Amino acid sequence: MGRFPLVGSAGTCYGPVMKIAERKIFDGRIVALAIEEHRLPNGRCAEFEVLHHPGGAAVLPLLDDGRVVLIRQYRSALNGMLLEIPAGRLEPNESPEACVRRELVEEVGYRAGQVEKLGEMLPAVGFCDERIHLFVATGLKAVPQALEPEEYIEVLPLPLDEALAMVARGEIPDGKTQLALLLWQGRRAVR
């Protein structure tokens, strides 16, 4: 331990489960890294490296003919292209729905008539507090695409069944995309 004083002895803390202390290590444009001490349900204290992220929103765009719109995007962390749904980081005071509406225009060149929440996901709970809000968008109208300078994106409309088959074959490893496709398939099945 050593980085934070303990409330009790031999690693034992007293009181409710909670974060006791935090030391910022890095505060960047997108993420912040902290060393945190938490009181656990068993009364012990433990240190954790926690990556703080403002959260994001992702959208499964549905064309009128039933196809889904995926994107093939360059992802620097992977040093390669990734097939996924449009997504973006939440800007300060931006709602998740406003974020997906913005990302639809920027990344794929569509304005949504309707946006419906599919769910949420926590992509890396072992070390990160990011929450991704998942949506489906319908009533799409084509508008000019507005890519940011650091973005390279190819738009790829696909039949839903083909996208689901790609998930099953391991060709779409992105978790938010897998979950959005499966949630939409499940929602269609119960309608």
Secondary structure, DSSP 4 states (H G I P E B T S, - for coil): --SS--SSSTTB--SSSEEEEEEEEEE-SS-EEEEEEEE-TTSBEEEEEEEE---EEEEEEB-TTS-EEEEEEEETTTTEEEEE--EEEPPTT--HHHHHHHHIIIII-EE-SEEEEEEEE-TTTTTB---EEEEEEES-EE------TT--EEEEEE-HHHHHHHHHTTS---HHHHHHHHHHHHHHHH-
